[in-house]
Every structure is written in C-alpha cells, then in structure tokens.
Amino acid sequence: MEERYTPKAIEEKWQRFWETSGLLKVSEDPAKEKYYVLEMFPYPSGKIHMGHVRNYTIGDVVARYKRMRGFNVLHPMGWDAFGMPAENAAIAHNTHPARWTYDNIAAMRAQLKRLGFSYDWDREIATCRPEYYRWEQWLFLKMYAKGMAYRKESYVNWCEDCQTVLANEQVEDGRCWRCGQQVRQKKLWQWFFRITDFAEDLLVHCDQLPGWPDKVITMQKNWIGKSVGAEIRFPIESPPDAEDSHIAVFTTRQDTVFGATFMCLAPEHPLVLKLSAGTPQADAVQDFVARIALQDRSSKALETYEKEGVFTGAYCLNPLSGRRMPIYTANFALMGYGTGAVMSVPAHDQRDFDFARKYGLEIIVVVDPADQDLTPARMTEAYSGEGTMVNSGTFDGLPNREALDAIAAHLEAHGIGRRTVSYRLRDWGISRQRYWGAPIPMIHCPHCGTVPAPESDLPILLPEDADLLEGGRSPLPVLENFRRTSCPACGAADARRETDTMDTFVESSWYFERYCSPSFDGGMFDTAAVDYWMPVDQYIGGVEHAILHLLYSRYYTRVLQALGLVKFKEPFTRLLTQGMVCKETTACPEHGFLLPEETEGSGEDRRCTKCGRRVDVGRVEKMSKSKKNVIDPNLLLDHYGADTTRLFCLFAAPPERDLEWSEQGVEGGYRFLNRVWRLVAAYGDRLRTISAYTGPADALDPELRPVYKKAHATIQKVTADIDDRFHFNTAVSAVMELVNDMYAVAPDLAAEQLPGVMRYAAETVTLLLAPIVPHFAEELWATLGHPDSVLAASWPTYREDALVKDSLQIVVQVNGKLRSRFTVDADTDEETIKATALADERAAAFIQGKPIRKVIVVKKKLVNIVV
C-alpha cells in the first residue's frame, strides 16, 4: 500500500476496472429482488454542475448500498436531448443542434464516468435518436386512434424569442421558463393530449404515494385543482348565431346565482368578438383583447392587476331571476378555468365587487349574515361568509349551505344547469414550432383533412442536416423534402407533413420504461422487462419538476396502462427531491458578478483580481451561471478527486436540504480520507495476514472491547440512516467516530487479538464507506487482501450482543461518606454522571437544602458532594 493517498491514480485504476469487469451490467433475474434507482436524466448542456454532482451522487450511494444488500439493482443513465436550449446554443456557437448535442453527450459522459457513478452504460439512451422517438410517434398514433390526442385551434402561450408555444406549466410569472422573455397569447392550431380525462384518477392517487414528499403532493393537487359546483346556462338576449344561444358558466357558489348582475368573459373567449361585432363597442373590445393578449395571463399575475374590462354591447338573462345582465370582457376571467365565463356576483365576491364599483354596476345581496342585514349602498367590501338566503325567490330563508344542493337540483329539474366538477388542469398542448424535437406523425391532406402517417413509415425522421432559419425559426415548414408527402388515405401527392414537433416533456414522460430494454426494437419496450423492473423504486430529482415532469409522467403511464402496455399506474414508488447547492455571490462595483476564482483574499478584504477593488459579498443562494457563484466540478476533481467531491456532497447536509458550499468542508473530507488511509497503512501487513475477529465482545481484552463494540454500533447506525432516511451526513459522521476510536487503540498494545479486532474495524469502515467513496474503498479492500471487488461484497451485519453497553457502578458520597450507588453505561460522560448523583434521592436526604460547595467526580468510580 502506498504511503500517501493519491486519488487520481486510484480513481483512474478502479474506473478502468469497473468498465472492463462487467460488474455494473445487469439483467432481469426472477430469483432476486429488484431495485430500480433513477436520477432524473440531464439535458446535455456540455458540462455538469454541482447540482448534477449532488443529485447523481445521492443516487449512486443508494444503488451501491442496495447492491451490497443483495438486490438486483438497475441504475441507468441517458440524455434528455431534444429541446430549445440546443437550438439556442447552436445559434450562439454557430453550429448545428445535432452536432452540439452529440458532442456534449460525449463530454458529459466522460465527466460522469470520472465521478465513479455505477451506471450500466449499455442501457444509455438519448431521446434525440430515431430508435427512441420512433416509439413515441407510434404511441401518438395509438392515442390519436383512441381520441386521446387531438388538434384544435386555440389561444396558446407564445414566446416570441423562442418562436414556440409553451404549456401553462412552462410559463413562470408571465415569462418563458427557458429564456425569461414575456409570453403573449396567440391563436394557433395545436395538438393536445387529453390529460383531463385522467384528472380525477391523478388526483385520487396523490394520496396513494406515501413515498413522496408532502410538498410535491400538495403542488400536484393544487395544479389539478378540483372544484365541485354547478354549470349554469345563461341565455343570450340576441344570439349571434344558432350555435351560440347561451353562455355556460361554472361556479362553486350556485347559491348566489340570484345575485348575478353582470357576466364577464375571458378576452380569449370565442364569443367576445362575435357579441361585439356590429355594435358601437366593437373597436373598444378589439383593442382591449389585443392589449390583454400581451399581458401575463397566469392566475398568479392576475392577482396583482387592477380589475378592468369592456362592455361588449350584448346582454344575457339570469336564468333564475330573469334579470338582464350586461356582458363584459374582463382581464380577470381566464379561459383556463371553468368555461372562461364568470357569473359576477358583486355582493359576495370581492373581485366582482371591485369591478362593479369601478363600472357602476348593480349589487344585489342574496346571503345575509346571521347578525345583520346587508345594504349594498353601505357595503365597503363583499360578504363571502355563510348566512341566510334573501332576494332569492322560493329559496329565501334557507341557510345558504343548504341552498347549494337545492338550487343545483332546481337547475337540473328545469334543464338550465347541472351539478358538475371542474378542474384547473387543462389538456396538455404538445405542439412546438421548433426544429429540434420529435416530428408529430400526422399528415394534412387538402382532400381528406388530417390523417395519421402509416406505422410502416415510422420513424418520421427529423432531418439532422437542416439548418435553422434566421432568428432560430424551424426549417421544417419550408423544407420540401420533409414537408411534401403523399396522403396515405387517397394517394394525393400534394399532402404535407405536420411540421410542429413534440414538447420535450413527452420524451421525459416514458424514458424510465425504455431503460428497462433500451435496445428492444419490437415496441416501446419489452413488456417482460418492464414487468420485472417497473415501477421505479426510488426516483431522485429537483422539486422544480413537481408539476411539469412528474405530472406528465404519471399521466403518460396511465395512457400506457389504458392501452394495455403496462400493468401499473404510478411510475415512481418513492421520490426524493434533493435541495439546491448554494454559495454566496461576489460582485465588483466595476465588473459585476465575479466567479470565485476572480476574487482573492478573504473576509471583508476580498478583492477583484481584475481591478483590485474590494468586492461585495452577497447572500448565500442557489448556484447559477448568471450570478457566477458556481464551482466547476472539474476543479474539485483535479485537486481533490471524485471521492472527496462525493463525500462533501453527502456530508455537508441531508439530501432534502440545501447544501451550502464550503471550501473548508471539502478540505475536511479530504483530510478524513487521508486519516483513514494512514490508519490502514500504519497496520500494514499485520491486517493482511490475519482473519478479522467476529466473536463475542465479552471474550476480548478490555482495551479492545470498546472499539469492537463501536464497530457493531456503527454498522447499526449507518444501516438505519441510509435505509430509513437517506441521511448520509449522519452515516458519515458515525464512521468518523469509529475511526476516532480506532486511533485511540495503541498500535503496540500487547494483546493477541489486536490485529483481528483492528482488521474487523478496518473492514467495517471500508464496507460502510464503499457506496460513498467507492474508489477509495476498492483500494482499501484490496489492501486488506480481498481478491474480489468491494462491489461484490455484502453489506456488514452486526452482533446484537455487541450492542449491549458495558455498565459501571458509581458510588455517591456526601462529605466523603458513602450515601448511595447507581449504575450508568460505561461511555456516559462526566456531566451526566454528576447530574445523576445530584438528583439521587438517597444522597439528597443528607444534603437537606444545604448549599453545595463543590462536586468532585472521579470518573468510572465515584461522585463526592461537598456541602
């Protein structure tokens, strides 16, 4: 064994071994219990960041630990390779998205291998490969045939910079989640998946995911947004056509329908322009609709806007009161909720109250609180509480909660409404007007309309030799050799292919099934392999994917089940959302944000290396390229090695919490590994040539018993910390304590059992560290004389009898005279012994309230209380 720990040589050695030995390859084995651990696969940006390192290290520890526990472990890796970032990067670097993507995959694969992650690289996938998206196109055709996929013209979230449509979930505070630019409303023909058909099932099963964090469950429930209420039809006074004779409204407050005095339509509602056409309001309505289309239309943004609207020039009738109600288009009405129409009850909804006051609209009270009669003229705010029905015809006098059912029954009995449920969740718009994505396998024929491409034509290949147009626009609409095709229904030669591509979240909604049989060419996956491996036992990724990716994956799995392709509904049994990696920011008054290597000095005297000016040290926040508070993992790997980098990511914080970067923390991890290395090296061949002692602790010399017992207690603790909570930080801390106890044993102790006990302790440390610092553990394992890889070793077990703590009898004296005795564990600290003596009832009888002058503790023997 080398005297010094040299991580570079050791890590390269064992990485070569893992790659050539085949130990990381895995296949289905019905005789073994499977364990599928998966980290969310990355977009190939070209360089991994510390967030990647932490995420994948957590997953690798779980994979290696479960393998040592005897599980058949599937731990794959691949690339979420389609999408706008590749196009944007290609434009910035004057290259092609395909070349950019494939080059980055090669670079990142090398980085991940350098970190020692135990992936079965034979299962690697890239979603931009035809052999992957071919089956995505195949499933699209199946969904289309079943009515699960459809096309319609609708208002969509449009990002001008990215030249594409965004799903509601991809709009954050009115801005594109990718580029950060303002999003506007635009009407386009789009393809949709009917995720709303599964809304109730997705919601119900949120409560059947006990291995998921509560915050993620809550976020999914809120996004699905179930509301129970009624749909009410309000007749239009002068319908624009026979098809539009009424306005359908969803409400959870049908008890207030008699108080509805005006109607508000979302600016995107198809009736808005129809109702205003030919009226003096037409121009004002068109201007309003155009202006609102440029605003953030998210529900969160609407809370901050002043409520405004425009009268359309049309009226509808309240179906219960008969009241004539003016129809407005208003900025607070959303097409994405209910029907896009709001029956406005200003006496009992604050938003409606503000709008009515602003535009001088009538307010009618229909629910009076128990302690007063409301008068509209004197109201300063809407009343939304419970009370008694008034001004509501035959329903007057009813408690309003009872009126909810009574009015719903009345609506159904008279054919003017019905009980129903509404969801905030909208169908998933998957069309993207971008090039770098999976082509949608549909054909537009001027004679037959829209028809599916034949399955025999799949995959519809994305031409990887096409160049982006000016501004990053997709070349597909003008690429004749892609666009032109014949109609599979009538044979017409003037048909054209769909030139939209699929949302990249489609690719990431089933990749975990493809990993089960990545080379299978007879379908999306080998069903026997999926039956064995799925669902994923442990999924690991950021909480930022709580809605987008996780909800879509749950939906897509239900589609697969509905089509008979899988037997399960939920793809992920347990979910761990790891915290962010954070670091303080540094900024120069002249040069702005600085990278860590662009500063020198420490504390308040830290300075910019470019100009020498003192820098401002900001708060600790998530590492980001824009604020330059990033640490390049390559610098850590070059200086400290992969194992130290992994150790820091695990030891600095529990995985679900944010990890604050600390140079001292990295140094501390490196020192610990060196300390273990020196300990094993100090014993040298004395450990190689003897078997580990595994007998009872009571048979050992007293000087060796504590470290032996500590080894067993450490096995118990580390096992529990990993099994129960993935608290790797406390697991590492326990191993550090064991190493401290090993150092406390004198190497020249005259005890025959010394080498055997120390070998057992060294093996224990090695095995417990093996999932965490695998290269280091492999080298120690070999040093201890084991011919096989530590990967093939079993997780250590502990002796129950070795967990029984030794006890000591402590004598209690008062002024030097024996007054009592008590028993404590042998490792009890002095302060605890002292406190126990002072609380002893028999000793207290001899103190009798006298002031205590001093307490003398002779550890492991006695306590003398002097009064």
N, C-alpha and C positions, 0 to 999 in steps of 0.2 A: 504494500500500500504506500502510495506517495505521501511524503510528509505534509505537503501543502495541498489544500483543496483548490483544484484548478477546474472551474466549471466548464469552460469552453471545450477542453479536451474530453472531459467526462460526458458532457451532453451530446457532442457530436458522435462519440463512440456508441452510446446507447440508442440514439436516434437511428443510426445505421443498423443496429441490431434489430430494433423493432420493425424496421422496414423490410428487412430480409428474412426475418424469422417466421413471419406469418402469424405471430401470436395475436395480432389485433384483428385478424379476419374472423368473421362469424357467420354462422348459418343456422337455420332452424334445427332445433333439437328437442323433439317432444319429451325426451326423458328429463330435460332440465327446465327449471322455472325461468321464464324470460324476464328481462328488464330492459325497457326501451327508454333511454335518456336522450333528450334532444334539446340543444340550444337553438334559438331562432337563427336561421341562416342569414348571413350578411349579404348586403349589396356589395359587389366587388368595386370598391372605390379606389383601390390601389394600395392602401396602407391600412393596417389595423390600428386602432387607437386603444387607449387604456380601458375604455368601456368594453370593447371586444375581449380584451385580455381577461378582465374580471369575469365576464359572463361565461366565457369558454373554460376558464379555469374551474369555476364552480361546477360546471357540467362534467368536466374531466375527472374531478375528485369523486363525484358521485359514481361515474362509470367505473373507475378503477376500484373503488370501495365495493361496489356491488359485484364486480367480477371476483374479487377476493372472497366475497361471502358465498360464492358458488353459483351465482346467477349467470345465465346465458345473456350477455349484455350486447344490445345494439346501440352503437354510438356513432352516427354518421355525420357527414358534413357536405355542404353544397353551396350553391350560389343563387341568390335572388337577382338574376342578371338582366332582366328587361327593365325598361323604365326611363323616365325623363332625365335623371342625373347623368346617364351615359351619353345622352344626346347633348346636354348642356356642356359636359366636359369635352366631348368631341369637338364642339364648336370652339371652345376656349383653347384647345390644344391643336386645332387644325388637323384632326384625324377622323377616323370613322368610328361610330359607336361600337361596331363589332370588334374592330381591332383594339380599341380602348378596353373593352370588356374582357376579351380573352387575355390580353397582356396583364391586366390587373388580377385576373383569376390566378394566373401563374405566379405573380409576385406574392399575393396574399396566401396562396397555398404554401409557399416556401416559408413565410413568416409563421404560419400556424404549426407547421412541422417543427420549426425551430423551438417552439414553446413546449414541445413534447406531448401534444394532445393525442389521446389514444383513439383516433378516428380510424374506421375501416375505410381507407381511401378507395377501395374497389367499388364502394357504393356512392361515390361522388356524383352529383348531378349539377347541371347548370340549366336554369329554366329557359335560356335563350336557344338551347339546342332543339332542332326539329324533332328528335326522338322523344323529347319531353312534351313540347307544346302540341305535338300531333294528337296526343290523347286528351288534352284539354279541348281541342277542336272537336274531337269525337264526342266528348261529353256534351259540348254545346249543342251538337246536332240532336243528341238524345233528349236534352232539355227542351229544345225547340219543338220536337215532335210531341212532347208531353205538355206543351203550353207553359213550361217553366221559364222559358226565355221568349221575349217578345220585343217588338220595335214600335216606338211611338214618337210623335213629335211633342216635345215638352221644353219647358224652361229649365235650363241647367246652369250650374255654376261654371263660369267660363273664365279662365286665366289667359289674358292676352299675351303675357310674356311667354308662357309655356305652350300657348296655342292649343289648349286642350280643355276637356271637361273634367270637373272634379266632383266626386261624390260629396254629399253633405258632410261626411265624416272627415273629408280631406280639406275642409275649409275651417281655418282656425282664426277666430276673431276677424272674420271677413277677408282673410288673406290666404293665399295659396300655401299649403303646408310644405311645399317644396321650395318655392322661390321667394315667398313672403310678399308677393305683389297683390294689390287689390283685386278681388274677384267681382265680376258683374254677372247679371242674369242675361242669358241668350237663349233663343228658341232654336232647337236643332232636333233632327231625327236621331234617336238614340236607341241602343239596345239595353234591355233591362233583364235582370233575374228577379223572379218573384219571391224574394226573401220574406215578404209579408205573409205568404202562405204558411210560413213556419214561425210566425211571430209568437203565438201563444205557446208553442212547444219549446221554443228557445227560452221564453220567459219562465215557464214552469220548471225546466231543467236547471235553471240558475240555482235553485235550491237543492239540487242533487249533485252539486260539485263541492263536496266537503274539503277537497284538497286544494281549493282555490282561495286566494286572499279575499277577505270580505270587501275590500275597496274595489276590486275588479268586478265582483258580482254586482255590487251596487251600481257601478258605472254602466254595466251591461243592462241591468234592469231599467235604469233611467233612460238609456238610449232607446230601448224598445218602447218604453213609455206607454203602458196600458192605461186607458181611461174608459170607465164604464158609464154609459149615459144613453142618450136617445138621438136619433136622426129625425129632424122635423122638416117638412116641406112647406116653404113659403111661396104661394102663388105670385107670379109676376103680373103686375097690373096690365101691362101692354107687352106681351111676349114678343121678342124679336123674330122668333120662328116657332114652328110647332114642336121642335125638339126641346126648346128651352122655355118650358111653360112655368117652371118653378125653380126656386133656389133651395138646394138641400143643405142643411146645417147640422153639424154635430155639436152637442152640448152635454155637459155633465150636470147642468143646472136647469133641467126642464121644468122645475118648479117655478122658475122665474119667467116663463115664456110670456105671460100676460104683461110683463113689464118691458118687453122688447119694443123699442120705439124707432129704431133705425137698423139698417143692415150694412155691414162692411164686407167688402170683397177684397181679397188679395190683389195687388196690382197685376199679378200674372194670371188671374182667373180668366178663363176664356170668355166669360160673359161681360167683362168690363168694357171692352171696346164695342161689343155688339150693342149693349144697352145705351151707350152714349152716342152711337152713330146717328147722325141727323139731328142731334139736339144742340142747343147753344153751348152745352158743356163739352162737346166733342174735343175741341182743341185743348182745353184745360186738362181733360182726362189723359189725352195722349202725351202731353208734356209731363204730367205727373208720373205716368207709367214709365216714361223714358228716364226721368230723373231717379226714380226709386230703383230702377234696374242697375244703377251704378253704386248703390249702397250695399253694405253688408246686410244680408238678409237672414243671418243666423238669429235664433231666438235670444241668444246672449246679447248681441248687439242691439236688438230692438228695445231691450230694457233701458238703454241709455238714450234712445232717441226721443225727441218731442213727438207726441202723437199728432199726426196730420193726415189729411185726406181731402178728397174732392168729390163733390156730388156728381153722380153720373147722369142726372136728368131723368132717372127712372124710379119707379116705386114698386114695392111688393106689399102683400097683405099679410098681417099676422093671422095665422090660421085659427087661433082660438079667440082673440079679441076682435078680429076684423079690422083692426087699426091699419091705416095707410102708412107705410113706413118708407121713408126715403132711402135709396140705395147709394152708399158711398163706396169709393175705393180708398183704402186706408193703409198706411205703411206698417201698421202693427198686425195686419191679417196675413197669414202665411199659407201658401199652397201646400206646404209640407206638413201641416197639421189639420186633422179632420178633413173637411171638404174644401177648405180655402175660403169659406164664408163664415161670418160671425154674426149671430143674432145679438145685437147690442142692447144690454140691459143696464143703463147708466146708474140706476138707484142701487144696484147690487154688484157692480164690478168697477173697480177704481179706474181701470184703463178706459172703459166706456164712459164713466162719469167725467173724466178729464176731457174726453173728446166732445161730449155733449155740452159741457160748459163752454168750450172753445168755439163751437159752431152754433150755439143757441138751440140745441135740440131738446125735445121734451124728456122729462124724467118722471117716471111713474113708480111709486113704491108698491111692491107686491108682497113683501115679507116684513112684518113689524117685529121688532124685538119685544121681549116679554115686559120690559119696564117702560116703554114709551111708544107713542105714535109718531112715525116719521113724517115730516113735511118736506117735500122736495125743495121748496124755496129756502128753507133754513139749513139744509144739509151742506156740510163742508167736505164730506167725503162719502164714498159708497159704503153701504152696510152689507157685509158679506157673511154675517153670522146666521145662527138659527133663529126661528121665530114662528109667527103665525101668519097664514096666508091672508092677504087682503087684496081688494081690487082684482080678484081672480075668479069671478063668476061663482059657479057652484062649488068651487074649491075653497072659498073663504072660510076661515075658522079652523082649517086643518093645520096641524104642525107641518112645517114645510118639508121635513124629512119624510113624512107620510105622503105628502103631495107628489114626491118624486115618482113613486110607483103608481099613484092614482092617475097622474097626468100621462105617464107613459102608457098605461092601459087605455086611457081615453084616446090618445093618438092612434094606437093600433086599432081600436074599435071603429074609428071613423076614417081609417085609411089615409091619415095625413102624417104618419110617422111610425117609428118602431123603436123598440129597445135595441141597442147595439153596443159594440165595443170598438173603440178607435185606438190606434197605435201611433206613436210618434215615428216609429220605424217606417221608412219609405222603401220601395223596391230599389234594388241595387243597380244603379246606372253603370254599365261596364264599358261603354264606348269611350275610346280615347282617340283624338285626332292627331296621333303621333305615329312616327315611323317605327321606333324601336320597341316593338311589342308583338304579341301573337296575333296573326291575322284572324279575323272573325270569318268562319267558313260559310258565308252566305253570298248569294248571287242575286242581282237585281236585273230582272228581265222586263223590257218595255211591253211585253205581251202577257207574261204570266205573273208579273209582280215579283215579290221577294220569295226566292226558293232556296232550299239548302243545297250546299255542294254535296256531290256524291261522296260517300265514305271512301270509295276507292281512290278518290283524288287526294286524300289526306296523306301527309300533312300539306296544307296550303302553305307553301314555303314563303317566308319573308325574304325578299331578295337582299342578301347581305352586301351586294356590290353597288347598291343605290346610294347616291349622295343626298344629304339633306339640302333642302332648298333655302333660299335667302330667309333669314330670320329664324332658322331652325324648323321651318314648316316641313311636313311629311311629303316625300316624293311620291307616295303610293297613288294619290288621285291623278297624277299626270304621267305615271309610269305605264305606258301602254302594254308592255309585255306582262305586267302584273294585272292591270285593271281589266283589259279586254279578255273575254271568255265567251263560251257558248252556253246557252241555257240548257241545263240537264233535263228540263221538262219538255220543251218544244224544239230544241235544237237551234234556236235563233242565234246567229253569230254576233249580234250586237248587244249581248248582255254584258254586264260589268260586275266585277267582284266588289264586295264590301271593302272599303279602304280604311275604315276605322280598325284600330287594334284593341285588344282587351286590356282592361285595367290590370296592372301588375299584381294587384291583390288576388286575382284569380289564380295566378301561378302559386302564390304562397298559401293558398287555401287547401292544397292537397299534396304538397311536396313530401310531407311526412309519411303518406301512404306509398309514394313512389320509392322512397328509401328502402322499403321492405323488399323490393325486387327491381332495382334500378335498370337492369338490362333486359327485362321482360319485354318482348315485342308482340305479345299476343293480346294486349289490352293495357288499360291504365296501370295495372299491377297484377301480380299473381295472387289470386284470392286466397290460396292456401298460405302464402307467406304473410299476407295481411291478417288472416285469421290467427296466425301464431303471434305476430309481433304487436299488432294494434290492440287497444289504444296505447298511445304514448304514456308511459308510467310517470315520467317526470319531464315537464316542459319548463324551459328557463328563458326568460327574456325581460325586456323593459316594460314597465307599466304603461308607457306611451302607446303600446299596442293593444290596450284593454278593449277598445271598441273596434277599431278597424280590422286588424288581422284576426284577432281571436273570435270576434263575432262572425266574420265571414267564414272562417274555418269551421266553426260549429254549424253554420248553415250548409256549407258545401258538403260536409259529412252527412247531413240529413238528406241531401239530394242523392248522394251515393247510396244511402240506405233505401230510399224510396225507389231507386232503380234496381235494387237487388244486388248491388255490388259489394256492400259491406253489411255486417250484422250489428253494428253499434251506431249510436247517435253522437256520442261525445268523443272527440278525438284525443283529449288530454285529461288524464285522471287527476294529476296533481300539477299545480302551476306555482312556480317561484318567480316573483318579479323582483329582480335584484335592484339595489339602489344605484345611484349615479356615482361616478368618480369625480371628485371636486378638487379645486385648487384655487387659491387666491389669485386675483388678477393684479397685474402690474402695468402702470401706464406712465408714459413720459409726456410732459407738457408739450414737447415738440413733435415727438414721433408716435404718439398714441399708444395703443396697447402693445406690450412687448412680450416676446417669448421668454421663458425662463433663462435661456442661455444668452439673452440680450441684456441681462442685468448682472451686476456684480455687487459684492458686499452683502450685508445682512442688516436686519432690523430697520431702524429709521434711516440708516445711512446707505440704503441700497440705491445704486445709480445706473443710469442708462449707459451701455457700452458704446453707443453711437455718438453721444454728445456730452456725457459726463454729468448730466443734470440729475438731481435727486428724483426718484420715481415715487408715484403714489401707489401704495399697496391697497387694493380694494378688498371687498369681501370675498369669502370663500363661496364659489358657485360652480355649477357644472362645467367641466372642461369643454371648451368649444373653440373651433378654429377662428371664429370671428373675434373672440376676446383673447386669443393666443395663450390662454392659461392651460396649455397642453404639454404633456410629456410624451415624447416619442418612445414607444416601447423598444425600438431598436437600440436606443442609447442605453437602456437598462440591460438589455440582453448582452450588449457588447461589454459593459462594465461589470455587471454582477452575475449574468447568466439567467437562464429561464427559471431555474428552481427558486432563486431568491425573488424574482419578479412574481412568481406564482404565490410564494409564501406571503409576501407583503399583501397581495390582493385578498388573501384569505384571513390573515391575522389582524388587519387593521380595523375591521368592523364586521358584524354579522352580515350575511349576504343581502338581506332585505333592506338594510340601511345604507345611506350614502357613505362612501369611503372618501375621507379627506387625504389628499396626497401629502406624504411626509418623507423627505429625504432621510430623516433620522430613522423613520420606520423601516425603510429599505435597508439602511446600514445595519439596523438591529437584526433584521432577518438574516443578512449575510454573516454577521458575527455569530449568530446562533448556529448556523450550518457549519461554520469553521470550528466552533466549540465541540459539536458532536464529532466532527471529523478527527480532531485532535484526541478526543477521548478514546475513540476506537483505535486510532493509530498508536496511542500510548500502551495499550494492552497487546497490540501486535499479534504474534503467533500464539500467545497464551490463550487466545479465544478460538483460534482456528483449529487447534489440536484437541479440543475437549468438547463434550456434548453439553448442551445447556441444561442447567438444573431445573427440573419441573416438579419436584416433590413437594411435600408439605412444608409450610413455613416454620412450623414448630421444630423441625429437625435441623434447622440452620443455627449457626452461631449467632448470638445476639447482635453482633456488629453487622451481619449481613441480612438479618431478618427485615429491617425497615425498607431497604431498597428493593428487596424481593416483593414484599407486600405492596410497595408503591407501584411496582410494575404491573401487578394484577389490578390494583385500583385504577391505574391509568388506562388500562385496556377497557375496563368497565365504563369509565367516564367518556373516553373518546368514542366508543361504540354508541353510547347513548346520545352524545352530542351530534353525531352525524346522522344516526337513524331517526331521532325524534325531531330535530330542529334544523339540521344543516348548519349548526353553529360551529363552523370550522375554527373560528377565533379562539373559543374556549378549549377546543380539542388541542390546538397547537399549544396553548398555554399549559395544558396538563402535561404534554410531552416535555415542555421546557422544565417543569417542576421535577419530572422524573430524571432528566439529565442533571439537574442540580443535585439531586440525591445521589446519583451515580458518582459525581465529582466528590461528594462528601465521604466516599469509601476510600480508604487509603490503599493505593495500588500494591503496597508492600505488606498488607495485612497478612499476618500469619494464620491463615485459615485455609484448610484444604479445599473448601467449597467455593472459594473466591472466584476462580476462573469460570466455573459453571454458572454461578449466580450472575456474574457480570456479562457472560455471554447471553444469558436469558434476557437480561435487561437491554443489552445492545440489540438483540434480535427484535425485542418488543418495540424499541424506538424505531428501528428500521421499518418494520411492518406497519406501524401506525403512521409513519411519515410517507410510506410508499405512494398513496394516492395523491399526496400534496406536493412532494418534491421527488418525482419518480426517477429522474436520472441519478440523483444523489443516493436514493435508496437502493437502486440497482447496484451501484458501485460498492456500497457498504455490504449488501447482501453477498456479493461475490467475494469481498474481502473476508467475510466471515466463513467462507469455504463452501458456500452453496453452489452446486453446479448449474442449477436451473434459475431462470429469471424470477425476480420477485413478483412479476406479473402472474406467474403460475402458482405462487404461494397462497396459502389460505390465511384469512384474517385471524389474528390470535384470539384465543379464548382465555378466560380467567378462572382460577380456582375459587370457589365460594369460601373455602376455609381460609384462604389467604386474605379475604376481605375483612375477616374478624379482627378488630383492632385490639392491640395489647392494652391492658389496663394497669393503672398504678393506684396504690392506696396512699392517700395523703393524710398525714397527722395534723390536727389543728391544736395549737397551743394558745393559751391566753396567759400572758406574762410568764412564759416558759413552762407552764403546767399543761399536761395533756387534758383536753376537754372534749375532743371529738375526732372522728375519722370519716373520710368519704373517698369514693373511687372515681377516677377520671380516665379517659383514653390517654394512652402514652404520648400522643402528639399534641395534647392540649397545651395551649400557650399559657404563659405566666399570669397574664392579666385575668384570664378566665378562671384559673386556679384561685387567684386572690379573691375575685368576686364571689366564687362559690363558698370560700371559707367565711367571708363576712356575712353571707346570707345563711350560714348554718345555724339552725335554731338552738342546738345544744351549746354551741360556743357563745351565742348571743346572750344566753342566760347568765353568763359570767361577766359580760360587759355591762349589762344593765344601764344602758344610756350614758356611760362614762365616755368622755372624749378619747378618741383613738389617736395615740401619739405616732405610731408607725406600724407598718405591716411588713414583716420580713418573710420573704418567700425563698425557701430552699427547694429549687425545682426537683420534682420527682421524689420529694421526701416529706416536707412539712411546711406549714404556714404558722408563724408566731405573731399573734396580735398583741401589741403592747399598748396598755391603757394607763 
